[in-house]
């Protein structure tokens, strides 16, 4: 049986999930939160670093700020894409206003910026607001 590693986006606990269970709503062994949620999760820098380095699944992070008009415009599309990609990829957000050090470290110059991570590596980066279908297409081109 093959397993995939996922960090819980709530508590940071590392979990091993059988590949054939990804679509069956796996839960964190520590806090029981769903690991492959159809909802977008707001990340702290600590949880972001853990998930970025541990996850075997594709993790897409929307770097945004509350004052950003295009970020607000894209938020519903990002939520819609998350529901369509449930079980395939995990979509999360990180507030660059609140966590400026993370944005600086990653060299984010414009928001919204989507960055995809897998196995501790950045696999894509795309800046600018996008409709849900474009987000889905971008993510699907990077699925294993």
C-alpha positions in Angstrom: 0.0 0.0 0.0 1.3 3.5 -0.9 1.1 6.4 1.5 1.1 10.1 1.1 2.4 12.5 3.8 0.3 15.5 4.7 0.7 18.1 7.5 -2.5 19.0 9.2 -3.3 22.6 8.2 -4.8 23.3 11.6 -2.3 21.8 14.2 0.7 21.0 12.0 0.8 17.3 12.9 2.3 15.1 10.2 0.0 12.3 8.9 0.5 9.3 6.6 -2.6 8.6 4.5 -3.1 5.7 2.1 -3.4 7.0 -1.5 -6.7 5.2 -2.0 -8.2 7.0 1.0 -7.5 10.6 -0.2 -11.0 11.0 -1.6 -12.7 9.5 1.5 -12.2 12.5 3.9 -9.0 11.5 5.8 -8.7 13.2 9.2 -5.7 14.3 11.3 -4.6 11.7 13.8 -4.0 14.4 16.4 -7.0 16.9 16.1 -9.4 15.1 13.7 -9.6 18.0 11.2 -10.1 17.0 7.6 -6.7 16.7 5.7 -8.1 17.1 2.1 -10.7 19.7 2.7 -12.8 21.3 0.0 -12.4 24.6 1.8 -9.5 27.1 1.7 -7.5 27.2 5.0 -5.9 30.3 6.4 -2.2 29.4 7.3 0.1 30.7 10.0 3.9 30.9 9.0 4.6 27.8 11.3 1.9 25.6 9.7 2.9 26.9 6.2 6.5 25.9 6.7 5.5 22.5 8.0 3.1 21.7 5.2 5.4 23.1 2.5 8.2 20.9 3.6 6.2 17.7 4.5 3.4 17.4 2.0 3.7 14.9 -0.9 0.4 16.3 -2.3 0.2 19.6 -4.2 -0.2 22.5 -1.8 -1.3 25.8 -3.4 -1.0 28.9 -1.3 -2.7 32.2 -2.2 -0.5 35.1 -0.8 -3.0 38.0 -0.3 -3.7 41.0 1.8 -7.1 42.4 3.1 -6.5 45.8 1.5 -5.9 44.3 -2.0 -8.8 44.7 -4.4 -7.7 41.9 -6.8 -7.2 39.6 -3.8 -10.8 40.2 -2.7 -12.1 39.7 -6.3 -10.2 36.4 -6.6 -11.2 35.0 -3.1 -14.5 33.4 -4.3 -12.9 31.9 -7.3 -10.1 30.4 -5.2 -12.8 28.9 -2.9 -14.7 27.5 -5.9 -11.4 25.9 -7.2 -10.7 24.4 -3.8 -14.1 22.6 -3.8 -13.5 21.3 -7.3 -9.9 20.1 -6.5 -10.8 18.4 -3.2 -8.9 15.1 -2.9 -6.4 16.2 -5.6 -4.7 19.3 -4.1 -5.0 21.4 -1.0 -5.6 25.2 -1.3 -4.7 27.6 1.5 -4.1 31.3 2.0 -1.4 33.3 3.8 -2.0 37.0 4.7 1.0 38.9 3.6 0.0 42.0 5.6 0.0 40.0 8.8 3.1 38.0 7.9 5.3 40.3 5.9 8.5 38.4 6.8 7.2 35.3 4.9 6.3 37.4 1.8 9.8 39.1 1.9 11.6 35.7 2.3 9.7 34.3 -0.7 10.3 37.4 -2.8 6.6 38.1 -3.4 6.4 41.4 -5.2 2.8 41.5 -6.2 -0.4 40.0 -4.8 -2.4 37.9 -5.3 0.3 35.4 -6.0 -0.4 31.6 -6.1 2.6 29.3 -5.3 2.3 25.6 -5.6 4.5 23.3 -3.5 5.2 19.6 -3.4 7.9 17.6 -1.6 9.4 20.8 -0.1 9.9 22.5 -3.5 8.2 25.3 -5.3 6.6 23.8 -8.5 4.9 26.9 -9.9 4.3 30.6 -9.2 1.6 32.8 -10.8 0.7 36.4 -9.9 -2.5 38.2 -10.6 -6.2 37.6 -10.0 -7.6 34.6 -12.0 -11.1 33.1 -12.4 -11.8 29.7 -10.9 -11.4 27.8 -14.2 -8.0 29.3 -14.8 -6.9 28.4 -11.2 -8.2 24.8 -11.7 -6.4 24.5 -15.0 -3.1 25.8 -13.5 -3.3 23.3 -10.6 -4.3 20.3 -12.8 -1.2 20.8 -15.0 0.9 20.2 -11.9 -0.9 17.2 -10.4 1.1 13.9 -10.4 
